[in-house]
Amino acid sequence: MRSALLIARAVIALAILSAVSACGGPNAGRAKDPAPPPAPTDAAVFPGKKVVGRIAPDLIQKVVRANFDPLRTCYESGLKRNRDLQGRVAVKFVIDTEGRVVSAVDAGSDMPDREVIQCIVAEYRKLTFPKPEGGGIVTVIYPIVFNPAD
């Protein structure tokens, strides 16, 4: 039950992220502050390919939920080191045209245990999703909040 709550929170965050991204982001229409150079884009990961693919958020949630045990195992290994360990782990991953995760990185997690984050990122790299609609690639940021009571 608690796992379902965590995944539900992640799906809500994913939906909010998709909505904010679709309308131009939280600073749409505002002047931009100078920022450091951006991280490599999907175009850098897949030169010459358009980023046009789409996978419904509920399908992404279904795959993550079906593979949640290894993610929980990563967190539980951290709980053995710190019984009060809690925080959010956000993973940015790229799904290729065949549904394989070809890139997964930390996307600003606040979990204080870096080993837990690295373990979870590694587990995301093992996931397989349905082929994206439109034949392109899909980039997802999927946050999950972990608490000792969960």
C-alpha positions as CSV (number, residue, x, y, z in Angstrom):
1,M,0.0,0.0,0.0
2,R,2.8,2.4,0.9
3,S,4.7,1.5,-2.3
4,A,1.6,2.4,-4.2
5,L,1.4,5.8,-2.5
6,L,5.1,6.5,-3.3
7,I,4.5,5.6,-7.0
8,A,1.3,7.7,-7.0
9,R,3.3,10.7,-5.8
10,A,5.8,10.0,-8.5
11,V,3.2,9.9,-11.2
12,I,1.7,13.2,-9.9
13,A,5.1,14.8,-10.0
14,L,5.6,13.4,-13.5
15,A,2.3,14.8,-14.7
16,I,3.1,18.2,-13.2
17,L,6.5,18.1,-14.8
18,S,4.9,17.3,-18.2
19,A,2.3,20.0,-17.8
20,V,4.9,22.7,-16.8
21,S,7.2,21.6,-19.7
22,A,4.3,21.7,-22.2
23,C,3.4,25.3,-21.4
24,G,7.0,26.6,-21.6
25,G,8.1,25.9,-18.1
26,P,7.7,27.9,-14.9
27,N,9.5,31.0,-16.2
28,A,7.7,31.2,-19.6
29,G,7.6,34.8,-20.8
30,R,10.2,36.0,-18.2
31,A,13.7,37.2,-19.0
32,K,16.2,34.4,-18.5
33,D,19.1,34.7,-16.0
34,P,22.5,33.7,-17.3
35,A,22.9,30.1,-16.5
36,P,25.8,27.6,-16.8
37,P,26.0,25.6,-20.0
38,P,23.3,22.9,-20.2
39,A,23.9,19.2,-19.8
40,P,24.1,17.2,-23.0
41,T,20.7,17.0,-24.7
42,D,19.0,14.1,-26.2
43,A,20.2,15.3,-29.6
44,A,23.7,14.8,-28.3
45,V,22.9,11.3,-27.1
46,F,21.1,10.5,-30.4
47,P,22.7,12.7,-33.1
48,G,20.4,13.2,-36.1
49,K,17.2,11.8,-34.4
50,K,14.2,14.0,-33.6
51,V,12.9,13.8,-30.1
52,V,9.3,13.0,-31.0
53,G,8.5,9.8,-29.2
54,R,5.8,9.6,-26.5
55,I,4.9,7.0,-23.9
56,A,1.9,7.6,-21.8
57,P,2.7,8.4,-18.2
58,D,0.5,5.5,-16.9
59,L,2.6,3.1,-19.0
60,I,5.8,4.5,-17.5
61,Q,4.3,4.2,-14.0
62,K,3.3,0.6,-14.8
63,V,6.8,-0.4,-15.7
64,V,8.4,1.4,-12.7
65,R,5.8,-0.2,-10.3
66,A,6.4,-3.6,-11.8
67,N,10.1,-3.2,-11.1
68,F,9.9,-1.4,-7.8
69,D,11.4,-4.2,-5.6
70,P,15.0,-3.5,-6.8
71,L,14.5,0.2,-6.1
72,R,13.2,-0.6,-2.6
73,T,16.2,-2.9,-2.0
74,C,18.5,0.0,-2.9
75,Y,16.8,2.2,-0.3
76,E,16.7,-0.6,2.3
77,S,20.5,-1.0,2.0
78,G,20.8,2.7,2.9
79,L,18.4,2.2,5.9
80,K,20.9,-0.4,7.2
81,R,23.5,2.4,7.4
82,N,21.1,5.1,8.6
83,R,17.7,4.1,10.1
84,D,16.4,7.6,9.6
85,L,17.3,7.8,6.0
86,Q,14.7,9.6,3.9
87,G,14.5,11.8,0.8
88,R,13.6,12.1,-2.8
89,V,15.4,10.3,-5.6
90,A,14.8,11.8,-9.1
91,V,16.2,10.0,-12.1
92,K,16.3,11.4,-15.6
93,F,16.3,8.6,-18.2
94,V,16.2,8.4,-21.9
95,I,14.2,5.6,-23.6
96,D,15.3,4.7,-27.2
97,T,13.1,3.8,-30.1
98,E,13.0,0.2,-29.0
99,G,11.9,0.9,-25.4
100,R,15.4,0.4,-23.9
101,V,16.8,2.8,-21.3
102,V,20.0,4.1,-22.9
103,S,20.8,6.8,-20.4
104,A,20.0,7.3,-16.7
105,V,21.4,10.0,-14.4
106,D,20.6,11.7,-11.1
107,A,18.2,14.6,-11.7
108,G,18.6,16.6,-8.5
109,S,17.9,14.0,-5.8
110,D,18.0,15.2,-2.2
111,M,18.5,11.8,-0.6
112,P,21.6,12.2,1.6
113,D,23.0,8.7,0.8
114,R,24.7,8.9,-2.6
115,E,25.1,5.1,-2.7
116,V,21.3,4.7,-2.7
117,I,21.0,7.2,-5.5
118,Q,23.6,5.4,-7.6
119,C,22.0,2.1,-7.0
120,I,18.6,3.4,-8.0
121,V,20.0,5.0,-11.1
122,A,21.7,1.7,-12.1
123,E,18.3,-0.1,-11.7
124,Y,16.6,2.4,-14.0
125,R,19.2,1.5,-16.7
126,K,17.8,-2.1,-16.6
127,L,14.2,-1.2,-17.3
128,T,12.5,-1.8,-20.6
129,F,9.4,0.2,-21.7
130,P,7.0,-0.1,-24.6
131,K,8.3,1.3,-27.9
132,P,7.5,5.1,-28.0
133,E,4.7,6.3,-30.2
134,G,6.0,8.3,-33.1
135,G,9.2,6.3,-33.4
136,G,11.3,8.8,-31.5
137,I,13.0,8.8,-28.1
138,V,11.5,9.8,-24.8
139,T,13.1,11.6,-21.9
140,V,11.6,11.1,-18.4
141,I,12.3,12.6,-15.0
142,Y,10.8,10.2,-12.4
143,P,11.0,11.3,-8.7
144,I,10.3,8.9,-5.8
145,V,10.1,9.9,-2.2
146,F,11.4,7.4,0.4
147,N,10.6,7.4,4.1
148,P,11.6,4.9,6.8
149,A,7.9,4.2,7.6
150,D,7.2,3.1,4.0
